[in-house]
Amino acid sequence: MTAPVVIYTDGACKGNPGPGGWGALLQYRARELELFGGESLTTNNRMELTAVIRALESLKRRTVVEVYTDSQYVKNGIEAWIGKWKTNGWKTSDRKPVKNEDLWRELDRLAREHDIVWHWVKGHADTEGNCRADALANRGVEALGLASKKG
């Protein structure tokens, strides 16, 4: 059996909304790829979703993937909530529009292209991959050159 691609993702936001960044660490056997980026006005949840989307987009073919996220929003959304949202026309159980629908639709499409096992890890708890993804997300914010102005 082929080894899985292991992906650690994280999002960061300086103010919510505010300047934000996303980071992803992809590991396959002895190889690693670091991805990061940012947006000048966003939310933490959008950055958490974007990190997973950008990581999955970087895969060139159907792959066995282990995704590690410290976001319950991402893990619960993709594993438990998304089916109901789609059934309800992208409305929540109280009939309100799903927040970040554009990103959820993209993540849903990408997730169907791979064989993914989703894992939740506690943030800032010395999980090396998560700590590295967090640092990448913060690099994404810093690359904007706006974080110092927002404090």
Residue, then its C-alpha position, 0 to 999 in steps of 0.5 A: m500500500t502507498a504511504p499517505v500524504v500527511i497534511y497539517t493545516d492552520g489559519a491565523c487572523k489578526g483581528n476577526p475579521g482582519p488580516g489573516g494567513w493560512g499555512a499547510l505542511l505536506q509530508y510524503r515519505a521523506r519529502e515536505l512541502e510548505l505552503f502559505g498565503g494571506e488575505s488582507l481582510t478575512t476571518n479565522n474560519r476562512m483561513e482554516l478552510t483555505a489552508v486545507i483547500r490549498a493543500l488539497e489543490s497541490l495534489k496532482r492525482r487521487t491520493v490517500v491523505e491524512v489531514y490534521t487540523d486544529s479547527q473543529y469547524v473544519k473537521n465537523g463541517i466536512e464530516a458531519w454538517i456538510g451533508k445536511w447543508k447540501t440537502n437544505g440548499w446550503k442553509t443551516s438547521d435554522r434556515k440561515p445561509v451557510k457561512n463561507e459557502d464558497l469555500w465549503r463548496e470548493l472543499d467538498r469538491l476537492a475532498r471527493e477527489h481524494d481518500i481522506v481521513w480527517h483528524w483533529v489535533k489540539g492547537h498549540a499543544d506541541t504537535e510538531g506538524n501543527c506548530r509548523a502549520d501555525a508558523l506558516a499561517n503567521r508567515g502568511v499574515e506577515a507577508l501582507g505587511l499589515a499585521s504590525k499596523k493592526g497590532 
